Amino acid sequence: MLNTKKAKMILDKDYKIGEVDKRLYGSFIEHLGRAVYGGIYEPGHPKADEMGFRKDVMELVKELNVPIIRYPGGNFVSGYNWEDGVGPIEKRPRRTELAWGTIETNQIGTNEFAHWAKKVNSEVMMAVNLGTRGADAARNLVEYCNHPSGTYWSDLRRSHGYENTHNIKVWCLGNEMDGPWQICHKTAEEYGRLACETAKVMKWVDPTIELVACGSSSIHMPTFGQWEATVLEHTYEHVDYISLHQYYGNHEKDTANFLGKTMDLDAFIKSVIATADYVKAKKRSKKTINLSFDEWNVWFHSNEADRKIKRWSIAPPQLEDVYDFQDALLVGGMLITFLKHADRVKMACLAQLVNVIAPIMTSNGGGAWRQTIFYPFAHVSAYGRGVVLNPVIFSPVYDSKDYTDVPILQAAAVFNEEKEELTIFALNKDVQDLLSFECDVRHFEGYRVIEHIVLEKDDVYAVNTEANPFNVVPNKNGNAEITEGKLTANLSKLSWNVIRLAK
């Protein structure tokens, strides 16, 4: 007989963490591998539009409901001359791309990407090159994108066929500048000074933009913590966000430990908030710096294959992780962690969107399909809009190789008052047993369960492929029900659950 563990949650609509910024469900397209060429753009493909963009990919991106997409990098941006990617396509130069060891053809650039983003109902989060370039190139790019007309760069855009501004509102000041792998990587002092001066001139061109300063590349960097403090000392009054990046792997094939990594993520976010608030106190500032988690995902499956890619290829299959079922569970857990910090984590970008460590995969000339991680992201993007409630959770715990007292139940609740909907996202991390879940929803009188979606699979290594694209898919067989203000459900072992209530 199965050993049934029990978990409980209490919700009150007046106890709130914060409003969800829709940009929490952003993504990322870098000029890397087949993200652009063979991903979003493939002229000659049977489903390509008049500009060469794949319509089958566009439909899947729209299904994810991604409101903002970071571009064009990533490591790529630290060596990128944005001027190479504008003007007549036939006159654009081919360049050696040093970040990833490929040839960049520059067929797609700023204008084409901004055009594509509109087609998928998204906005652009533009990154500027603070590796080989600096303030001058950055201010010119803002003028090119956002100034209406009557200046050199704005009139150049118009001469390229784009009369209207792109009106790009969020800009990243470089990428992972503390990483030794970064082109022209910098110390915190060097980057802080450059970011400050670049931020000033960018906002002088367009005072309406928001700016993201580079945080450390990961919590495991030796520079972490001190980097954020130093950078914010220089930039605090000129920027709006500090960035965080984090990827997780499961090389040991230890599911329980892998799913425990959300505890590491939670600690990371708390550390950055504490550092930002330390600088705020030190500067006696009334301004609060929020967080932009603009790179996050599972990334490890493709490491070996990437070592075999021929240098100076054009759009080779780099970083093409094929995600399994347990990867989808961790992605769900990471999303719940972001919701838990919705008062400070205002933007996040799943890295990346197509082919490169991505929820959407394509084959050149062939089909496009949803990877396992597509589903939890699509669910939270669709139903995680509103106010995140502050729950009281009682859960059994477990210990793993790296983590102690990992709650078996990880959950978040989002209340959309306008739509009169309450959605509970619940992850059962138990590798053996179902979890008896009870939630006190007495404050939501008149609400009933309209749907209980479950993503479950006996084989944690199950994947979706072009030949078998529906191997891992959610079902609607969940058993959640409400009786006298109490919601109950049995959450199957290792399952992702979306319980939707409406009035």
DANORTA-V641487 format. One line per field, one symbol per residue. phi: phi as a letter, one per 40 degrees, with the letter a starting at -180 (. if undefined). psi: psi as a letter, one per 40 degrees, with the letter a starting at -180 (. if undefined). burial: # if it has 9 or more other C-alpha atoms within 8 Angstrom, else .. A space follows every 10 residues. Layout:
# DANORTA-V641487
phi = ???
psi = ???
burial = ???
This chain:
# DANORTA-V641487
phi = .ccccbbbbb bbcccbcicc cdccbcaabb cafbcccgbc badgcdbccc cgcccccdcc ccccfccabc abigddccbc ccccbbgddc bcccbcbccb gbbccgcbad ccccccdccb gbbbbcbbcb ccbacccccc cccccbccag bdccccdccc gbccccfcbb bccgafcccd cccfcbcccc cdccccccdd cccccacccb bbcccccacc cccdgcddcc ccdcbdcbbb abcbbabbbb ccfbcccdcc cccccccdcc ccdccccccd cccfcccbcc bbccaaicaa dcdccccccc cgcbfcccfc cccbcccccc dccccccccc bccbcbbabc bbbbgcfbcb bbbcgbcbac cdcdcccccc ccbcbibccc cbbbbcbabb dbbbfccccb aabbbbcccf bbbbbbbccc cbbcbcbbbc bccbcgcbcb abcbbaaccc ccbbbccbcb cbbcbbccbc abbfgbcbac ccdfbbbbbb bac
psi = hihhiiiiih hheehidiih hdedfiahhi ghbfdchecd hgieideiad eehhdddddd dddefheihi ieiidddeeh hdddeiahde eiihihhdde fahhefdhad ddddddddde fiihhhiihf ceaadddddd dddddehdie idddddddde egdiiefhdh hhgahfeehd ehhfiiiddd dddddddddd dddddgeeii ihihaidiee idehcddddd ddddedeeid iiiihhiiif defgddddee eddddddddd dddddddddd ddefieihhi hhgehiahhd deddddeehh ifihfigifg hhhadddddd dddddddddd feddhdiihh hadhdhgidh iiiheaiiih ideddddddd ddefhbhhig ihhhiiiiia deiifhhdhh iihhhgddef ihhhhhhheh ediihhhhhh fdegheiihe ihhhhihdhe ehihiddgef dhiiifeifh ihhfehhiih hiigihhhhh ii.
burial = ....###### ###.###### #.######## ########## ###.#..##. .######### ##.####### #########. .#.###..#. .#...####. ######.### #.##.###.# ########## #####.#### #######... ..######.# .#..#..### #########. .##.##.##. ########## ###.##..## ########.. ...##.#### ######.### ########## ....###### ###.##.##. ###.###### ........## ########## ##...#..#. ..#.###### ########## ########## ###.###### ########## ###...#### ########## ##.####### #...##.### ..#..##### ######...# ########## ..######## #......##. #######... .###.#..#. .#.#...#.# ##..###### ########## ##.
